[in-house]
Structures are given as C-alpha cells and as structure tokens.
Amino acid sequence: MIARVCFTILWGGLLATAVLPSQGWAEPPDSSRAEETVRPAATLDSFESPEVQTTPPAELPEAASLAEDTDSETSDSPETLDFDVPIIRTSKVDKHVQFFSSRIRDRFEVWLNRLERHRPMVERIFAEFNLPVDLVFLSLVESGFSTNAVSRAKAVGPWQFMKPTAKAYGLRVDSWIDERRDPLKSTLAAAQYLRDLYQLFGSWPLAMAAYNAGEGKVGRALVRSQADDFWDLTDTKLLKRETKEYVPRFLAAALIAKDPSRFGFTILPPTPLAYEEVVLTHPLHLRTAARAAGISYQELKALNPELRKDLTPPDLAYHLKVPVGSRTTLLNNLGTYEDWKGVHTVRYQIRRGDTWALLASRHRITVTAILEANALNKSDKPKPGEWLFLPQPKKATGSTSRALAKLKR
C-alpha cells in the first residue's frame, strides 16, 4: 500500500508538471504524445500479419521476474517454468500458445528462425543494459523481428517504434533514413526504453504494458484504479484489450521460443549476420553499388533496411553495409561506372519557401534532374531542414572549350 501511495504521488506530480525523472523515461510529456493510444499489439483475430502493419544503465534486480505479482492468475496455473526469466503458465498464456503453435504455426516458425539470426546481437545489448535476456522474445510479438514491419498506427521496425519515441531515443527518421528499421540501432533504443520503463514502474509486466500502450496511459490507469500491479489492471476497463493480452502473449511467445522443439517447431542453424562498411562521401545508387561489389541488389538492400530510397543520403560520410569480403571489390570497381563518375552534386539544405521550380532556376538545372538525383517523385514536396543533392553541370573539357570559343567568333 505504501508503494502504491508513493507511486500515486510520484505519477500525479509527473502528470501535473510534465517533468521527467532524471533517470527515467525520455519521452515527451503526455500532452504531446500522439501515440498514446497507438502501437497496439494485434488481437488474436488480427495478429496474423504484423508486417502489414546518456546515463549508464541503472542496475536492475538480477533475474527479475517478468511474471511477478500474479496472485490473480496463479489459481489456474498448471506449472511454473524456471527460466532465467520465470514464465507462468495460465489459461490465458495457453490460449496464446495454442494460437502461435496452431493457427499461425508456419508464420511463427518463420519469426523464430528470423529472430535466431539477430538473437546474439540482441542478447548482448540487453546484457549490457542489465535487462533480463528473455526480453529478446518481446520482438516476436512486436514484429516477428521484421525490419519491414509497419503497424496500422505507423509504428515501424523490429521494435515497432512510433516516430516521436524513436527520435526521443536518438533514432534518425527523415526522408532518407529510418533507423527504426536498423536491427542494431533500434535494439539499442528498445533497450534504453525498456530500462526506463522499468525504472518508472518497478515491474516488468507494467513496463511491457507501457511499451505497448504508452507510459502515460498505464500510469493514469494505476492512479485511477489504485491498483498495485498489471494483473489488477486487467480486471478494469482502463486498458484496452490488446494491452491486457500483451503480457500473456509475450509469455506464450517466450515459452515456445525457449524450447521450440517441445512444441514441434524446427529451428534451422542461423546464417551468421556479418558485414563490413564502406564510407561514402558521394551519392551512390544501390544498384550501382551492388554491381560494383559483385552482389545482388536484394542482398545489399537487406543489409541496409534503414535506407528509404535506392540512393545513399547526402551525408558527409555515410556508412554503407556490404557483405564481408566485398568492400575492396566495390571500391576497386566503382570508378569504372559512368553513372558514378558522371554525377557531380553539392549538398543543399532546404529552406522555408523553396520549391522545386525555384531551386531548379536558382541552380540552373531542371526539376527532373533534382528529383532523379534524390530518388524523389513529383508528388514529394521540399521539406525545410532536410538535405538534397543538387546536380552540377559537367565542366567542359579543354578541347570542348576551344571548340565553343571558335563557334563564338
């Protein structure tokens, strides 16, 4: 009861002042969070296609239970499985186990195999943040660890970040790059966000509910209901059904993923995810890069899912990922391609009031040349603050200059 009163006072103060705790979540105040009711995990009926849709880490209790405080659930619990994160078997969890292992069995097996390829990286990052390693399985219910996943609410990537939350945790999201799709960078952001949610709520079920529905909504539900834990909130109407089902769904996914063969799933030995980087200071089309590196366009695209166009961004130094062993080949061959040698551009930051016609006139180029150089369509509008490539006319050679001079005589 004391803890509940203390949390009520703390949360009430946060809502009243919109001041974030110094070690807590790094989100905008509740009033600015358009995603407060978004990022819903799909219900059982709609869950079949998720792809359609600087302070040091604080110390967390070792082997903290994600299924803690389950007094309201344990009466129908057939077993408690002693994993590094304890998993509680209840009728609700079993309902989701049946859904994953029967109704969407083939798809869930794809998700398990896809996660295996990234799992060493995720577990390493979560360990660095002192998070329970089994939180890796949260990505299964979020997206099946798909870099292409987009929810109905426009949450994107393996960890299904909304744009404001992504930017609050240092992810770049603009017309060139969407780091929500980058497995490494989005996992780093997810680890920080989960750590902050746990520091705020002191409970993994509540932290996961807040990851799904937003910390403001969960905090207000706790204050209004005077509840002590997530399971008490499931008996109220203060959370949506998808949020109430979110924790049982995670527990079911974790239960299967910890021992897939027990449920008849086949996990193939994962292909090691290895790459090296090429630092580019010049715009490069991905198809040109793929030809120069001697790899397929699809392979290069898969290694760089954060790229929103088939063109590297106007950064002073962009790190393009390529398969191990192809970096030198790319650099050696790149100069032989005319579309690499012939493109001369300058970086330009769009200003308020700029239009394609105005930019074309000012820089003595065509609108089509600007759009092609930036992999844009006519329907795209200039966005102040973003960077463009502006093609520059080729300089005339000495012989051409002399010929032009003769014509002018």
C-alpha positions as CSV (number, residue, x, y, z in Angstrom):
1,M,0.0,0.0,0.0
2,I,2.8,2.4,0.8
3,A,4.4,1.7,-2.5
4,R,1.1,2.3,-4.2
5,V,0.6,5.7,-2.5
6,C,4.2,6.7,-3.3
7,F,3.7,5.8,-6.9
8,T,0.4,7.7,-7.0
9,I,2.1,10.8,-5.6
10,L,5.0,10.5,-8.0
11,W,2.9,9.9,-11.1
12,G,0.5,12.7,-10.1
13,G,3.4,15.0,-9.9
14,L,4.7,14.0,-13.2
15,L,1.3,14.5,-14.9
16,A,0.9,17.9,-13.2
17,T,4.3,19.3,-14.0
18,A,5.3,17.2,-17.1
19,V,8.8,17.0,-15.5
20,L,10.6,13.8,-16.3
21,P,12.6,12.0,-13.6
22,S,16.4,12.5,-14.1
23,Q,16.9,8.7,-14.6
24,G,13.5,8.0,-16.0
25,W,11.9,7.8,-19.4
26,A,13.0,10.2,-22.1
27,E,9.6,10.7,-23.7
28,P,7.8,14.0,-24.5
29,P,5.2,15.0,-21.9
30,D,1.9,13.1,-22.2
31,S,0.1,16.1,-23.8
32,S,2.4,15.8,-26.8
33,R,2.2,12.1,-27.3
34,A,0.1,11.4,-30.3
35,E,0.9,7.7,-30.0
36,E,-0.7,7.4,-26.5
37,T,-3.3,5.0,-27.9
38,V,-1.3,3.7,-30.8
39,R,1.2,0.9,-31.2
40,P,-1.4,-1.6,-30.2
41,A,-0.3,-5.2,-30.5
42,A,-2.8,-7.1,-32.7
43,T,-5.6,-9.0,-31.1
44,L,-5.9,-12.7,-31.7
45,D,-8.1,-12.0,-34.7
46,S,-5.8,-9.5,-36.3
47,F,-2.3,-10.8,-35.2
48,E,-1.7,-12.8,-38.3
49,S,0.3,-10.1,-40.2
50,P,2.4,-7.8,-38.1
51,E,4.4,-6.9,-41.2
52,V,1.4,-5.1,-42.5
53,Q,1.2,-3.2,-40.2
54,T,23.3,9.1,-21.6
55,T,23.4,7.9,-18.4
56,P,24.8,4.5,-17.7
57,P,22.2,1.7,-17.4
58,A,20.8,1.6,-14.0
59,E,21.2,-1.6,-12.0
60,L,18.1,-3.8,-12.2
61,P,17.4,-6.7,-9.9
62,E,19.2,-9.8,-11.2
63,A,16.9,-12.3,-12.9
64,A,13.9,-10.0,-12.2
65,S,10.7,-11.8,-12.9
66,L,8.6,-10.7,-15.9
67,A,5.7,-12.6,-14.5
68,E,5.8,-11.2,-11.0
69,D,2.8,-10.3,-8.9
70,T,0.5,-12.8,-10.5
71,D,-1.8,-13.5,-7.5
72,S,-4.9,-13.1,-9.6
73,E,-3.6,-15.6,-12.2
74,T,-1.9,-18.3,-10.2
75,S,-5.0,-20.2,-9.2
76,D,-5.3,-21.7,-12.7
77,S,-1.6,-22.1,-13.2
78,P,-0.6,-25.6,-14.2
79,E,3.1,-25.1,-13.9
80,T,5.8,-22.6,-13.2
81,L,8.8,-22.9,-15.5
82,D,12.2,-21.9,-14.0
83,F,13.8,-19.9,-16.8
84,D,16.2,-17.1,-16.3
85,V,13.0,-15.0,-16.5
86,P,10.3,-17.1,-14.8
87,I,7.4,-17.9,-17.1
88,I,4.0,-18.5,-15.5
89,R,1.6,-20.9,-17.3
90,T,-2.0,-19.8,-17.1
91,S,-5.1,-20.4,-19.2
92,K,-4.6,-17.0,-20.9
93,V,-1.0,-17.9,-21.7
94,D,-2.0,-21.3,-23.0
95,K,-4.6,-19.7,-25.3
96,H,-1.8,-17.8,-27.0
97,V,0.5,-20.8,-27.1
98,Q,-2.3,-22.6,-29.0
99,F,-2.7,-19.7,-31.3
100,F,1.0,-19.5,-32.1
101,S,1.6,-23.2,-32.4
102,S,-1.6,-24.0,-34.4
103,R,-3.4,-21.1,-36.1
104,I,-0.3,-19.2,-37.3
105,R,2.2,-22.0,-36.9
106,D,4.1,-21.6,-40.2
107,R,4.4,-17.9,-39.8
108,F,5.5,-18.1,-36.2
109,E,8.2,-20.6,-37.2
110,V,9.4,-18.0,-39.8
111,W,9.6,-15.4,-36.9
112,L,11.5,-17.8,-34.7
113,N,14.1,-18.5,-37.4
114,R,14.4,-14.8,-38.3
115,L,15.0,-13.9,-34.7
116,E,17.7,-16.5,-34.3
117,R,19.9,-14.7,-36.8
118,H,19.7,-11.5,-34.7
119,R,19.4,-13.0,-31.3
120,P,23.2,-12.9,-30.3
121,M,23.2,-9.2,-31.0
122,V,20.0,-8.5,-29.1
123,E,21.1,-10.6,-26.1
124,R,24.5,-8.9,-26.0
125,I,22.9,-5.4,-25.9
126,F,20.3,-6.4,-23.3
127,A,23.0,-7.8,-21.2
128,E,24.9,-4.5,-21.4
129,F,21.8,-2.7,-20.2
130,N,21.4,-5.3,-17.4
131,L,18.0,-6.3,-18.8
132,P,16.5,-9.8,-18.4
133,V,17.8,-11.6,-21.5
134,D,14.4,-13.2,-22.2
135,L,13.1,-9.8,-23.1
136,V,14.5,-10.6,-26.6
137,F,11.3,-12.5,-27.2
138,L,9.3,-9.3,-27.0
139,S,10.3,-8.7,-30.6
140,L,8.3,-11.8,-31.6
141,V,5.0,-10.3,-30.5
142,E,6.0,-6.8,-31.8
143,S,7.0,-7.7,-35.3
144,G,8.4,-11.2,-35.7
145,F,11.7,-9.3,-35.8
146,S,10.9,-7.9,-39.3
147,T,12.7,-4.8,-40.4
148,N,9.8,-4.2,-42.8
149,A,7.0,-4.3,-40.2
150,V,4.6,-1.4,-40.1
151,S,1.6,-1.3,-37.9
152,R,-1.8,0.3,-38.6
153,A,-0.7,3.1,-36.3
154,K,2.5,3.6,-38.3
155,A,4.9,2.0,-35.7
156,V,7.9,0.8,-37.7
157,G,10.6,-1.8,-37.5
158,P,11.5,-4.8,-35.3
159,W,10.7,-3.0,-32.1
160,Q,7.7,-1.0,-33.5
161,F,8.7,2.5,-32.6
162,M,6.5,5.4,-33.2
163,K,8.3,8.4,-34.7
164,P,8.3,10.7,-31.6
165,T,9.6,7.9,-29.3
166,A,12.2,6.9,-31.9
167,K,13.6,10.4,-32.1
168,A,13.5,10.8,-28.3
169,Y,15.8,7.8,-28.1
170,G,18.2,9.0,-30.7
171,L,17.0,7.3,-33.8
172,R,17.1,9.2,-37.1
173,V,13.9,9.3,-39.0
174,D,13.7,11.6,-42.1
175,S,13.1,11.3,-45.8
176,W,16.4,9.5,-46.4
177,I,16.9,7.3,-43.3
178,D,14.6,5.4,-40.9
179,E,16.7,3.9,-38.2
180,R,13.7,2.2,-36.7
181,R,14.4,-0.4,-39.3
182,D,18.0,-0.8,-38.4
183,P,18.3,-4.0,-36.3
184,L,21.3,-2.8,-34.2
185,K,20.3,0.8,-33.6
186,S,16.6,0.1,-33.0
187,T,17.6,-2.6,-30.5
188,L,19.8,-0.1,-28.6
189,A,16.9,2.3,-28.4
190,A,14.5,-0.5,-27.3
191,A,16.9,-1.5,-24.5
192,Q,17.0,2.1,-23.3
193,Y,13.3,2.5,-23.4
194,L,12.6,-0.8,-21.6
195,R,15.1,0.1,-18.9
196,D,13.5,3.5,-18.4
197,L,10.0,2.0,-18.2
198,Y,11.2,-0.5,-15.6
199,Q,12.8,2.3,-13.6
200,L,9.5,4.2,-13.8
201,F,7.1,1.4,-12.9
202,G,9.3,-1.1,-11.0
203,S,7.5,-4.1,-12.6
204,W,8.2,-5.8,-15.8
205,P,4.5,-6.6,-16.6
206,L,3.7,-2.9,-16.2
207,A,6.8,-1.9,-18.2
208,M,5.7,-4.1,-21.0
209,A,2.2,-2.8,-20.9
210,A,3.6,0.7,-21.1
211,Y,5.7,-0.3,-24.0
212,N,2.5,-1.3,-25.8
213,A,0.1,1.4,-24.7
214,G,2.3,4.3,-23.6
215,E,3.6,5.1,-20.1
216,G,1.0,7.9,-19.6
217,K,-1.9,5.6,-20.2
218,V,-0.6,2.9,-17.8
219,G,0.3,5.5,-15.2
220,R,-3.1,7.1,-15.2
221,A,-4.8,3.7,-15.1
222,L,-2.8,2.8,-11.9
223,V,-3.7,6.1,-10.3
224,R,-7.4,5.8,-11.2
225,S,-7.7,2.2,-10.2
226,Q,-5.4,2.3,-7.1
227,A,-4.1,-1.0,-8.5
228,D,-0.7,-2.4,-7.4
229,D,0.2,-4.4,-10.5
230,F,-0.5,-5.2,-14.1
231,W,-2.7,-8.1,-13.3
232,D,-5.0,-6.0,-11.2
233,L,-5.4,-3.6,-14.2
234,T,-6.6,-6.5,-16.3
235,D,-9.8,-6.6,-14.2
236,T,-10.6,-3.0,-15.0
237,K,-11.7,-1.2,-18.2
238,L,-8.9,1.3,-18.0
239,L,-6.7,-0.6,-20.5
240,K,-7.6,-1.8,-24.0
241,R,-8.0,-5.5,-24.6
242,E,-4.8,-5.6,-26.7
243,T,-2.8,-4.2,-23.8
244,K,-4.3,-6.7,-21.4
245,E,-3.4,-9.5,-23.7
246,Y,0.1,-8.2,-24.4
247,V,1.9,-9.7,-21.4
248,P,0.2,-13.1,-21.7
249,R,1.1,-13.1,-25.4
250,F,4.7,-12.3,-24.6
251,L,4.8,-15.1,-22.0
252,A,3.4,-17.5,-24.6
253,A,6.0,-16.5,-27.2
254,A,8.8,-16.8,-24.7
255,L,7.5,-20.2,-23.6
256,I,7.7,-21.5,-27.1
257,A,10.9,-19.8,-28.1
258,K,12.8,-21.1,-25.0
259,D,12.1,-24.7,-26.2
260,P,10.7,-24.7,-29.8
261,S,11.1,-28.4,-30.3
262,R,8.8,-29.1,-27.4
263,F,6.0,-27.5,-29.5
264,G,7.1,-29.1,-32.7
265,F,8.9,-26.1,-34.3
266,T,12.0,-26.6,-36.4
267,I,14.8,-24.0,-35.9
268,L,17.4,-24.1,-38.6
269,P,21.1,-23.2,-37.8
270,P,21.1,-19.4,-38.5
271,T,23.3,-17.9,-41.2
272,P,25.8,-15.7,-39.3
273,L,24.9,-12.0,-39.8
274,A,28.3,-10.4,-40.8
275,Y,29.1,-7.3,-42.8
276,E,31.7,-4.7,-43.3
277,E,31.2,-1.0,-44.1
278,V,32.1,1.4,-46.9
279,V,32.3,5.1,-46.0
280,L,30.7,7.1,-48.9
281,T,31.2,10.8,-49.3
282,H,29.4,10.8,-52.6
283,P,25.8,9.9,-53.6
284,L,25.6,6.3,-54.8
285,H,22.6,4.4,-56.2
286,L,22.3,1.0,-54.6
287,R,22.1,-0.9,-57.9
288,T,25.4,0.7,-58.9
289,A,26.9,-0.3,-55.6
290,A,25.6,-3.8,-55.9
291,R,27.1,-4.2,-59.4
292,A,30.4,-2.8,-58.2
293,A,30.5,-5.1,-55.2
294,G,29.5,-8.2,-57.2
295,I,26.4,-8.9,-55.1
296,S,22.7,-8.7,-55.7
297,Y,20.7,-5.6,-55.2
298,Q,18.4,-7.5,-52.9
299,E,21.3,-8.6,-50.7
300,L,22.6,-5.0,-50.4
301,K,19.1,-3.7,-49.7
302,A,18.6,-6.3,-46.9
303,L,21.8,-5.2,-45.2
304,N,20.7,-1.6,-45.3
305,P,17.0,-1.6,-44.4
306,E,17.2,1.9,-42.9
307,L,17.6,3.4,-46.4
308,R,14.2,4.7,-47.6
309,K,15.4,5.3,-51.2
310,D,17.7,3.4,-53.6
311,L,20.2,6.2,-53.0
312,T,22.6,6.9,-50.2
313,P,21.8,10.1,-48.3
314,P,23.5,13.5,-48.6
315,D,25.7,12.9,-45.5
316,L,29.3,13.9,-45.4
317,A,30.1,10.3,-44.5
318,Y,27.5,7.5,-44.9
319,H,28.4,4.0,-43.8
320,L,27.0,1.5,-46.3
321,K,26.9,-2.1,-45.1
322,V,28.2,-4.7,-47.6
323,P,28.8,-8.5,-47.2
324,V,32.2,-9.4,-45.7
325,G,34.8,-9.6,-48.4
326,S,33.1,-7.3,-50.9
327,R,34.2,-3.9,-49.6
328,T,37.5,-3.9,-51.6
329,T,35.8,-5.1,-54.7
330,L,33.2,-2.3,-54.5
331,L,35.9,0.4,-54.1
332,N,38.0,-1.0,-56.9
333,N,35.2,-1.3,-59.4
334,L,33.2,1.8,-58.5
335,G,35.3,4.2,-60.6
336,T,34.5,2.2,-63.8
337,Y,30.8,3.0,-63.8
338,E,29.8,6.1,-65.7
339,D,26.8,6.8,-63.5
340,W,29.2,7.1,-60.6
341,K,31.9,9.2,-62.4
342,G,29.4,11.4,-64.2
343,V,27.3,12.6,-61.3
344,H,28.6,15.7,-59.7
345,T,26.5,17.2,-56.9
346,V,26.5,19.6,-54.0
347,R,24.7,19.2,-50.7
348,Y,21.9,21.7,-50.1
349,Q,19.7,22.2,-47.0
350,I,16.2,23.1,-48.0
351,R,14.9,26.5,-46.7
352,R,11.4,27.6,-46.0
353,G,9.8,28.8,-49.2
354,D,11.9,26.6,-51.5
355,T,10.1,24.9,-54.4
356,W,11.4,22.5,-57.0
357,A,11.0,25.2,-59.7
358,L,12.8,27.8,-57.6
359,L,15.7,25.5,-56.8
360,A,16.0,24.5,-60.5
361,S,16.0,28.1,-61.6
362,R,18.5,29.3,-59.0
363,H,20.9,26.5,-59.7
364,R,20.4,26.3,-63.5
365,I,19.3,22.7,-63.6
366,T,16.0,21.0,-64.3
367,V,13.4,19.9,-61.8
368,T,13.7,16.4,-63.3
369,A,17.4,16.4,-62.6
370,I,16.8,17.3,-58.9
371,L,14.1,14.6,-58.5
372,E,16.3,11.9,-60.2
373,A,19.4,12.8,-58.1
374,N,17.4,12.4,-54.9
375,A,15.2,9.5,-55.9
376,L,12.1,11.6,-55.5
377,N,8.7,11.7,-57.2
378,K,6.8,14.8,-58.4
379,S,4.4,14.3,-55.6
380,D,7.1,14.8,-53.0
381,K,7.4,18.3,-51.5
382,P,10.6,20.1,-50.3
383,K,10.8,19.8,-46.5
384,P,12.7,22.7,-44.8
385,G,15.7,21.5,-42.9
386,E,16.3,18.3,-44.9
387,W,19.2,17.9,-47.3
388,L,19.3,17.4,-51.0
389,F,21.7,16.6,-53.7
390,L,21.8,19.3,-56.4
391,P,23.4,18.0,-59.7
392,Q,26.0,20.3,-61.1
393,P,26.6,20.8,-64.8
394,K,29.7,18.9,-66.1
395,K,32.7,21.0,-66.7
396,A,33.7,21.3,-70.3
397,T,37.0,19.7,-71.2
398,G,39.8,21.7,-72.8
399,S,39.0,20.6,-76.4
400,T,35.3,21.3,-75.9
401,S,36.1,24.8,-74.5
402,R,38.2,25.6,-77.5
403,A,35.5,24.4,-79.9
404,L,33.0,26.6,-78.2
405,A,35.3,29.5,-78.4
406,K,35.7,29.1,-82.2
407,L,31.9,29.0,-82.6
408,K,31.6,32.3,-80.7
409,R,34.0,34.1,-83.2
